[in-house]
Amino acid sequence: MRARASEEEEAPVRKSGNVSHIGNKHKRQDMYQKYRKEKARSKLQRRLQTAKDERTSAEGKRRRKERLAANKTKTIENSRTYNPTVLNAPNTHEVPSWMQPVSASSTQSENRTSTEQHDDDQTSDAEDGQDGEEGDSSESEEDDEEPEKLSDTASVDNEPEEMDEIVDPHQAKYDQDADPTAPPAILITTSLPSNATSPHLASANARSHPAEEVRNFVKELLGVFTGAEYRPRAKAKGAGLGKICSWARARRYDAVIVIGEARKKPCTLTLVQLPMGPTALFRLTSISYGKEIYGHARNTGHSPELIMNNFTTALGHRVGHMLQHLFPKVPELEGRQVVTAHNQRDYVFFRRHRYEFRSTEKAALQEIGPRFTLKLVSMAAGLPKGAGAWNGRFVDELEVDDPPPAQADGQQDGDLDDGIEFLWKPKMSASRRSFYL
C-alpha cells in the first residue's frame, strides 16, 4: 500500500482536471490543486513567451496588432444602443449614411451640374428672344440688366460688416471686458429648507442657515472657481430662485449655483447659466473634500485648465457648454492645475489635480480636491420661474443692501420654467446600454 501511494504521488499531473475516479477525498483535492497550479504555470509561461516574441521581432509586432484587433472585450460602453443625437460618434459606432459629411468632390460635381443647367436655360432664352418680336427682345434686355443689378447688390452684401448685436449672450461679459483671463462671476448660495425639516422654526431666515457639511462643500467650490462669491440664502429674505437669478443677471453674474440640502448633507446642485439659461438640476453624490484625500495638494488660487471627456450627444454638449462657462477662457498655466469632468454612463466625475513634469514622457499628478459625482436629473431651456424677461441692461453699481423681492404666495422655490428639454425617469435606467450624455 505504501509503494502504491508513493507511485501516485510521484506520478505527473494529469492533463485533464477530471479526478472523479480517485476514491480518497483528500487525495482527489490534492490532485486537483496540482492540476490548477500546473495549468496556471503553463499559461504564464506561454504569455511571457508570446510577449517576448511580439516585443523582439517585427513579425511578432504584426501578430500583436492582429491579436489586439481580433480580441476586443465586449463592454457596456462599446455595446451601447445608438443615439441619433450623437454629434461626435464614438469609436464603437459606425456613422449612418445620412450623418456622413458631404465630400468636396460631390459638392463640386453638384455645382457643375447646376451651372450647366443654368447655361442651358440662358441659351434657350436667348434663342427664343431672337425668334420673337421686338417687344420680346426689349423685355429680354431688361431681364439681362436685372441680374447685373442683383449681382452688384450681392457683392455689396458679401462685404464684411460690423455686427453690433451680440451673437452669444453668455459672452457679453467677455466681450465688454475684453479680458479672456478674467474668471466668470459666479453666485453660490444654498437652498431654502421647508417647514417639514425644521418645524420648530417659524422664521424663514432662521431656517435658511445651512448645515456644516453644506458650508464645507461651499468652501471647496469657492476654491475651485476663482470668480465665485458666496451669499447666504438668509439675505434673500424668502425670495425664490427666479428672483435671485434676476437679481444676479442684472449685476453681470455669469452663473448661479444652488446647493441643495437633505439630512444635513449636500444632495443636489442646481446650475443656472445667465443671462438666458438653461437651468440644470444635478444629483450630488460621492463627495470627498481635499483634506480627506491621502497625499492631497494645496490650492494656490490659480485658474485651472479644463478637460472634458465623453460628452458626445446634443444634450451632453449642452451640459459641457454649461460647465465650460464656469472657468475662464485662458487659464493660469503657472498654477499647473487641471480640472477634469469625465462623463461615463451619464455620471459626470469631477476631479482636480496638479501636474508636474518629472520627465519628457510622463507627468506626475497630485490630487487637490474636492471630488464628487453629478447625475443630470432635469434640464430646462430658460431661467426658473419668477426671473422675468431680460431687457439687456446691467446695473452699474452693486446694490448690496437691496434684496430681491419676496416670492408670491403659492410659488414654490425651484420651479422651472416651461420648455423642459430633459427629465430623468426611473424607467430610463431599465436598459443599461442607453446613455443620454
Contacts in CASP RR format, 6 or more apart in sequence:
PFRMAT RR
TARGET T0000
AUTHOR 0000-0000-0000
METHOD contacts of the structure
MODEL  1
MRARASEEEEAPVRKSGNVSHIGNKHKRQDMYQKYRKEKARSKLQRRLQT
AKDERTSAEGKRRRKERLAANKTKTIENSRTYNPTVLNAPNTHEVPSWMQ
PVSASSTQSENRTSTEQHDDDQTSDAEDGQDGEEGDSSESEEDDEEPEKL
SDTASVDNEPEEMDEIVDPHQAKYDQDADPTAPPAILITTSLPSNATSPH
LASANARSHPAEEVRNFVKELLGVFTGAEYRPRAKAKGAGLGKICSWARA
RRYDAVIVIGEARKKPCTLTLVQLPMGPTALFRLTSISYGKEIYGHARNT
GHSPELIMNNFTTALGHRVGHMLQHLFPKVPELEGRQVVTAHNQRDYVFF
RRHRYEFRSTEKAALQEIGPRFTLKLVSMAAGLPKGAGAWNGRFVDELEV
DDPPPAQADGQQDGDLDDGIEFLWKPKMSASRRSFYL
8 27 0 8 1.000
13 31 0 8 1.000
13 34 0 8 1.000
13 35 0 8 1.000
13 38 0 8 1.000
14 31 0 8 1.000
14 35 0 8 1.000
16 35 0 8 1.000
17 32 0 8 1.000
17 35 0 8 1.000
19 28 0 8 1.000
19 31 0 8 1.000
19 32 0 8 1.000
19 35 0 8 1.000
20 28 0 8 1.000
22 28 0 8 1.000
22 31 0 8 1.000
53 60 0 8 1.000
53 63 0 8 1.000
54 60 0 8 1.000
54 61 0 8 1.000
54 63 0 8 1.000
54 64 0 8 1.000
55 61 0 8 1.000
72 78 0 8 1.000
76 345 0 8 1.000
76 432 0 8 1.000
76 433 0 8 1.000
77 90 0 8 1.000
77 92 0 8 1.000
77 344 0 8 1.000
77 345 0 8 1.000
78 90 0 8 1.000
78 91 0 8 1.000
78 92 0 8 1.000
79 92 0 8 1.000
79 433 0 8 1.000
80 90 0 8 1.000
80 92 0 8 1.000
80 93 0 8 1.000
80 433 0 8 1.000
80 434 0 8 1.000
80 435 0 8 1.000
81 431 0 8 1.000
81 433 0 8 1.000
81 434 0 8 1.000
82 93 0 8 1.000
83 313 0 8 1.000
83 434 0 8 1.000
83 435 0 8 1.000
83 436 0 8 1.000
85 313 0 8 1.000
85 314 0 8 1.000
85 315 0 8 1.000
86 93 0 8 1.000
86 312 0 8 1.000
86 313 0 8 1.000
87 312 0 8 1.000
87 313 0 8 1.000
87 314 0 8 1.000
87 317 0 8 1.000
88 312 0 8 1.000
89 95 0 8 1.000
89 99 0 8 1.000
89 312 0 8 1.000
90 312 0 8 1.000
125 140 0 8 1.000
125 143 0 8 1.000
126 140 0 8 1.000
128 136 0 8 1.000
129 136 0 8 1.000
129 137 0 8 1.000
129 140 0 8 1.000
130 137 0 8 1.000
166 172 0 8 1.000
166 175 0 8 1.000
169 275 0 8 1.000
169 276 0 8 1.000
170 254 0 8 1.000
170 273 0 8 1.000
170 274 0 8 1.000
170 275 0 8 1.000
170 276 0 8 1.000
170 325 0 8 1.000
172 275 0 8 1.000
173 182 0 8 1.000
173 184 0 8 1.000
173 185 0 8 1.000
173 252 0 8 1.000
173 254 0 8 1.000
174 180 0 8 1.000
174 182 0 8 1.000
174 329 0 8 1.000
180 328 0 8 1.000
180 329 0 8 1.000
180 330 0 8 1.000
181 303 0 8 1.000
181 328 0 8 1.000
181 329 0 8 1.000
181 330 0 8 1.000
181 332 0 8 1.000
182 328 0 8 1.000
183 225 0 8 1.000
183 226 0 8 1.000
183 227 0 8 1.000
183 303 0 8 1.000
183 327 0 8 1.000
183 328 0 8 1.000
184 225 0 8 1.000
184 227 0 8 1.000
184 254 0 8 1.000
184 255 0 8 1.000
184 325 0 8 1.000
184 326 0 8 1.000
184 327 0 8 1.000
184 328 0 8 1.000
185 227 0 8 1.000
185 229 0 8 1.000
185 252 0 8 1.000
185 253 0 8 1.000
185 254 0 8 1.000
186 225 0 8 1.000
186 227 0 8 1.000
186 228 0 8 1.000
186 229 0 8 1.000
186 253 0 8 1.000
186 254 0 8 1.000
186 255 0 8 1.000
186 256 0 8 1.000
186 257 0 8 1.000
186 326 0 8 1.000
187 228 0 8 1.000
187 229 0 8 1.000
187 231 0 8 1.000
187 244 0 8 1.000
187 248 0 8 1.000
187 253 0 8 1.000
187 255 0 8 1.000
187 256 0 8 1.000
187 257 0 8 1.000
188 218 0 8 1.000
188 221 0 8 1.000
188 222 0 8 1.000
188 225 0 8 1.000
188 228 0 8 1.000
188 229 0 8 1.000
188 230 0 8 1.000
188 231 0 8 1.000
188 256 0 8 1.000
188 257 0 8 1.000
188 259 0 8 1.000
189 230 0 8 1.000
189 231 0 8 1.000
189 232 0 8 1.000
189 233 0 8 1.000
189 236 0 8 1.000
189 244 0 8 1.000
189 256 0 8 1.000
189 257 0 8 1.000
189 258 0 8 1.000
189 259 0 8 1.000
190 208 0 8 1.000
190 210 0 8 1.000
190 214 0 8 1.000
190 218 0 8 1.000
190 232 0 8 1.000
190 233 0 8 1.000
190 258 0 8 1.000
190 259 0 8 1.000
190 260 0 8 1.000
190 261 0 8 1.000
191 233 0 8 1.000
191 258 0 8 1.000
191 259 0 8 1.000
191 260 0 8 1.000
191 261 0 8 1.000
191 268 0 8 1.000
191 270 0 8 1.000
191 413 0 8 1.000
192 204 0 8 1.000
192 207 0 8 1.000
192 208 0 8 1.000
192 233 0 8 1.000
192 238 0 8 1.000
192 240 0 8 1.000
192 413 0 8 1.000
193 207 0 8 1.000
193 208 0 8 1.000
193 261 0 8 1.000
194 207 0 8 1.000
195 207 0 8 1.000
197 207 0 8 1.000
198 206 0 8 1.000
198 207 0 8 1.000
201 207 0 8 1.000
204 237 0 8 1.000
204 238 0 8 1.000
205 234 0 8 1.000
205 237 0 8 1.000
205 238 0 8 1.000
208 232 0 8 1.000
208 233 0 8 1.000
208 234 0 8 1.000
208 236 0 8 1.000
208 238 0 8 1.000
209 232 0 8 1.000
209 234 0 8 1.000
210 218 0 8 1.000
210 232 0 8 1.000
210 233 0 8 1.000
210 259 0 8 1.000
210 261 0 8 1.000
211 261 0 8 1.000
211 264 0 8 1.000
211 265 0 8 1.000
212 264 0 8 1.000
213 264 0 8 1.000
213 265 0 8 1.000
213 266 0 8 1.000
214 259 0 8 1.000
214 260 0 8 1.000
214 261 0 8 1.000
214 264 0 8 1.000
214 265 0 8 1.000
214 266 0 8 1.000
216 289 0 8 1.000
217 259 0 8 1.000
217 266 0 8 1.000
217 287 0 8 1.000
217 289 0 8 1.000
217 370 0 8 1.000
218 230 0 8 1.000
218 259 0 8 1.000
220 289 0 8 1.000
220 290 0 8 1.000
220 369 0 8 1.000
220 370 0 8 1.000
221 228 0 8 1.000
221 257 0 8 1.000
221 259 0 8 1.000
221 370 0 8 1.000
222 228 0 8 1.000
222 230 0 8 1.000
223 299 0 8 1.000
223 301 0 8 1.000
224 304 0 8 1.000
224 339 0 8 1.000
224 352 0 8 1.000
224 370 0 8 1.000
225 326 0 8 1.000
225 327 0 8 1.000
226 301 0 8 1.000
226 302 0 8 1.000
226 303 0 8 1.000
226 328 0 8 1.000
228 257 0 8 1.000
235 403 0 8 1.000
236 243 0 8 1.000
236 244 0 8 1.000
236 403 0 8 1.000
236 404 0 8 1.000
237 403 0 8 1.000
237 406 0 8 1.000
238 406 0 8 1.000
238 407 0 8 1.000
239 247 0 8 1.000
239 403 0 8 1.000
239 404 0 8 1.000
239 405 0 8 1.000
239 406 0 8 1.000
239 407 0 8 1.000
240 384 0 8 1.000
240 386 0 8 1.000
240 404 0 8 1.000
240 406 0 8 1.000
240 407 0 8 1.000
240 411 0 8 1.000
240 413 0 8 1.000
240 414 0 8 1.000
241 256 0 8 1.000
241 258 0 8 1.000
241 270 0 8 1.000
241 272 0 8 1.000
241 384 0 8 1.000
241 413 0 8 1.000
241 414 0 8 1.000
242 383 0 8 1.000
242 384 0 8 1.000
242 385 0 8 1.000
242 386 0 8 1.000
242 387 0 8 1.000
242 388 0 8 1.000
242 414 0 8 1.000
243 386 0 8 1.000
243 387 0 8 1.000
243 404 0 8 1.000
243 405 0 8 1.000
243 406 0 8 1.000
243 407 0 8 1.000
244 256 0 8 1.000
244 404 0 8 1.000
245 256 0 8 1.000
245 272 0 8 1.000
245 274 0 8 1.000
245 383 0 8 1.000
245 384 0 8 1.000
245 387 0 8 1.000
246 383 0 8 1.000
246 386 0 8 1.000
246 387 0 8 1.000
246 388 0 8 1.000
246 404 0 8 1.000
247 403 0 8 1.000
247 404 0 8 1.000
248 256 0 8 1.000
248 274 0 8 1.000
249 274 0 8 1.000
249 275 0 8 1.000
249 383 0 8 1.000
249 387 0 8 1.000
249 390 0 8 1.000
250 393 0 8 1.000
250 394 0 8 1.000
250 395 0 8 1.000
251 394 0 8 1.000
251 395 0 8 1.000
251 398 0 8 1.000
251 399 0 8 1.000
252 394 0 8 1.000
253 274 0 8 1.000
254 273 0 8 1.000
254 274 0 8 1.000
254 325 0 8 1.000
254 326 0 8 1.000
255 271 0 8 1.000
255 272 0 8 1.000
255 273 0 8 1.000
255 274 0 8 1.000
255 322 0 8 1.000
255 325 0 8 1.000
255 326 0 8 1.000
256 270 0 8 1.000
256 271 0 8 1.000
256 272 0 8 1.000
256 274 0 8 1.000
257 269 0 8 1.000
257 270 0 8 1.000
257 271 0 8 1.000
257 272 0 8 1.000
258 269 0 8 1.000
258 270 0 8 1.000
258 272 0 8 1.000
259 266 0 8 1.000
259 268 0 8 1.000
259 269 0 8 1.000
259 284 0 8 1.000
260 266 0 8 1.000
260 267 0 8 1.000
260 268 0 8 1.000
260 269 0 8 1.000
260 270 0 8 1.000
260 284 0 8 1.000
261 267 0 8 1.000
262 268 0 8 1.000
266 284 0 8 1.000
266 287 0 8 1.000
267 283 0 8 1.000
267 284 0 8 1.000
268 281 0 8 1.000
268 282 0 8 1.000
268 283 0 8 1.000
268 284 0 8 1.000
268 377 0 8 1.000
269 281 0 8 1.000
269 282 0 8 1.000
269 284 0 8 1.000
269 374 0 8 1.000
270 279 0 8 1.000
270 280 0 8 1.000
270 281 0 8 1.000
270 282 0 8 1.000
270 414 0 8 1.000
271 279 0 8 1.000
271 280 0 8 1.000
271 282 0 8 1.000
271 322 0 8 1.000
272 279 0 8 1.000
272 280 0 8 1.000
272 383 0 8 1.000
272 384 0 8 1.000
273 279 0 8 1.000
273 322 0 8 1.000
273 325 0 8 1.000
274 383 0 8 1.000
275 390 0 8 1.000
275 392 0 8 1.000
276 382 0 8 1.000
276 383 0 8 1.000
276 390 0 8 1.000
277 381 0 8 1.000
277 382 0 8 1.000
277 383 0 8 1.000
278 318 0 8 1.000
278 322 0 8 1.000
278 379 0 8 1.000
278 380 0 8 1.000
278 381 0 8 1.000
278 382 0 8 1.000
278 421 0 8 1.000
279 379 0 8 1.000
279 380 0 8 1.000
279 382 0 8 1.000
279 383 0 8 1.000
279 384 0 8 1.000
279 416 0 8 1.000
279 417 0 8 1.000
280 319 0 8 1.000
280 322 0 8 1.000
280 376 0 8 1.000
280 378 0 8 1.000
280 379 0 8 1.000
280 380 0 8 1.000
281 376 0 8 1.000
281 377 0 8 1.000
281 378 0 8 1.000
281 379 0 8 1.000
281 416 0 8 1.000
282 348 0 8 1.000
282 374 0 8 1.000
282 375 0 8 1.000
282 376 0 8 1.000
282 377 0 8 1.000
283 374 0 8 1.000
283 375 0 8 1.000
283 377 0 8 1.000
284 372 0 8 1.000
284 373 0 8 1.000
284 374 0 8 1.000
285 372 0 8 1.000
285 373 0 8 1.000
285 375 0 8 1.000
286 371 0 8 1.000
286 372 0 8 1.000
286 373 0 8 1.000
287 370 0 8 1.000
287 371 0 8 1.000
287 372 0 8 1.000
288 369 0 8 1.000
288 370 0 8 1.000
288 371 0 8 1.000
288 372 0 8 1.000
289 369 0 8 1.000
289 370 0 8 1.000
290 296 0 8 1.000
290 367 0 8 1.000
290 368 0 8 1.000
290 369 0 8 1.000
290 370 0 8 1.000
290 371 0 8 1.000
293 367 0 8 1.000
293 369 0 8 1.000
293 371 0 8 1.000
295 366 0 8 1.000
295 367 0 8 1.000
296 366 0 8 1.000
296 367 0 8 1.000
296 368 0 8 1.000
296 369 0 8 1.000
297 353 0 8 1.000
297 354 0 8 1.000
297 366 0 8 1.000
297 367 0 8 1.000
297 368 0 8 1.000
298 368 0 8 1.000
299 368 0 8 1.000
300 335 0 8 1.000
300 337 0 8 1.000
301 335 0 8 1.000
302 331 0 8 1.000
302 332 0 8 1.000
302 334 0 8 1.000
302 335 0 8 1.000
302 336 0 8 1.000
302 337 0 8 1.000
303 327 0 8 1.000
303 328 0 8 1.000
303 331 0 8 1.000
303 332 0 8 1.000
303 337 0 8 1.000
304 327 0 8 1.000
304 331 0 8 1.000
304 335 0 8 1.000
304 337 0 8 1.000
304 338 0 8 1.000
304 339 0 8 1.000
304 352 0 8 1.000
305 331 0 8 1.000
305 333 0 8 1.000
305 337 0 8 1.000
305 338 0 8 1.000
305 339 0 8 1.000
306 323 0 8 1.000
306 324 0 8 1.000
306 327 0 8 1.000
306 331 0 8 1.000
306 338 0 8 1.000
306 339 0 8 1.000
306 341 0 8 1.000
307 338 0 8 1.000
307 339 0 8 1.000
307 340 0 8 1.000
307 341 0 8 1.000
307 342 0 8 1.000
308 320 0 8 1.000
308 323 0 8 1.000
308 324 0 8 1.000
308 340 0 8 1.000
308 341 0 8 1.000
308 342 0 8 1.000
308 343 0 8 1.000
309 340 0 8 1.000
309 341 0 8 1.000
309 342 0 8 1.000
309 343 0 8 1.000
310 342 0 8 1.000
310 343 0 8 1.000
310 344 0 8 1.000
310 437 0 8 1.000
311 317 0 8 1.000
311 319 0 8 1.000
311 320 0 8 1.000
311 343 0 8 1.000
311 437 0 8 1.000
312 437 0 8 1.000
313 435 0 8 1.000
313 436 0 8 1.000
313 437 0 8 1.000
315 376 0 8 1.000
315 379 0 8 1.000
315 421 0 8 1.000
315 422 0 8 1.000
315 436 0 8 1.000
315 437 0 8 1.000
316 343 0 8 1.000
316 436 0 8 1.000
316 437 0 8 1.000
318 379 0 8 1.000
318 421 0 8 1.000
319 348 0 8 1.000
319 376 0 8 1.000
319 379 0 8 1.000
319 437 0 8 1.000
320 341 0 8 1.000
323 341 0 8 1.000
323 348 0 8 1.000
327 339 0 8 1.000
331 337 0 8 1.000
335 354 0 8 1.000
336 354 0 8 1.000
336 355 0 8 1.000
336 356 0 8 1.000
337 352 0 8 1.000
337 353 0 8 1.000
337 354 0 8 1.000
337 368 0 8 1.000
338 352 0 8 1.000
338 353 0 8 1.000
338 354 0 8 1.000
338 355 0 8 1.000
339 350 0 8 1.000
339 351 0 8 1.000
339 352 0 8 1.000
340 349 0 8 1.000
340 350 0 8 1.000
340 351 0 8 1.000
340 352 0 8 1.000
340 353 0 8 1.000
341 348 0 8 1.000
341 349 0 8 1.000
341 350 0 8 1.000
342 348 0 8 1.000
342 349 0 8 1.000
342 351 0 8 1.000
343 349 0 8 1.000
343 437 0 8 1.000
345 435 0 8 1.000
346 375 0 8 1.000
346 376 0 8 1.000
346 435 0 8 1.000
346 436 0 8 1.000
346 437 0 8 1.000
347 373 0 8 1.000
347 374 0 8 1.000
347 375 0 8 1.000
348 373 0 8 1.000
348 374 0 8 1.000
348 375 0 8 1.000
348 376 0 8 1.000
348 437 0 8 1.000
349 371 0 8 1.000
349 373 0 8 1.000
350 370 0 8 1.000
350 371 0 8 1.000
350 372 0 8 1.000
350 373 0 8 1.000
350 374 0 8 1.000
351 367 0 8 1.000
351 369 0 8 1.000
351 371 0 8 1.000
352 367 0 8 1.000
352 368 0 8 1.000
352 369 0 8 1.000
352 370 0 8 1.000
352 371 0 8 1.000
353 365 0 8 1.000
353 366 0 8 1.000
353 367 0 8 1.000
353 368 0 8 1.000
354 365 0 8 1.000
354 366 0 8 1.000
354 368 0 8 1.000
355 363 0 8 1.000
355 364 0 8 1.000
355 365 0 8 1.000
355 366 0 8 1.000
356 363 0 8 1.000
356 364 0 8 1.000
356 365 0 8 1.000
356 366 0 8 1.000
357 363 0 8 1.000
358 364 0 8 1.000
375 424 0 8 1.000
376 422 0 8 1.000
376 424 0 8 1.000
376 436 0 8 1.000
376 437 0 8 1.000
377 423 0 8 1.000
377 424 0 8 1.000
378 416 0 8 1.000
378 420 0 8 1.000
378 422 0 8 1.000
378 423 0 8 1.000
378 424 0 8 1.000
379 420 0 8 1.000
379 421 0 8 1.000
379 422 0 8 1.000
379 423 0 8 1.000
380 416 0 8 1.000
380 417 0 8 1.000
380 419 0 8 1.000
380 420 0 8 1.000
380 421 0 8 1.000
381 417 0 8 1.000
381 419 0 8 1.000
381 420 0 8 1.000
381 421 0 8 1.000
382 416 0 8 1.000
382 417 0 8 1.000
382 419 0 8 1.000
383 417 0 8 1.000
384 414 0 8 1.000
384 415 0 8 1.000
384 416 0 8 1.000
384 417 0 8 1.000
385 411 0 8 1.000
385 414 0 8 1.000
385 415 0 8 1.000
385 416 0 8 1.000
385 417 0 8 1.000
386 407 0 8 1.000
386 411 0 8 1.000
387 417 0 8 1.000
407 413 0 8 1.000
422 436 0 8 1.000
428 434 0 8 1.000
428 436 0 8 1.000
END
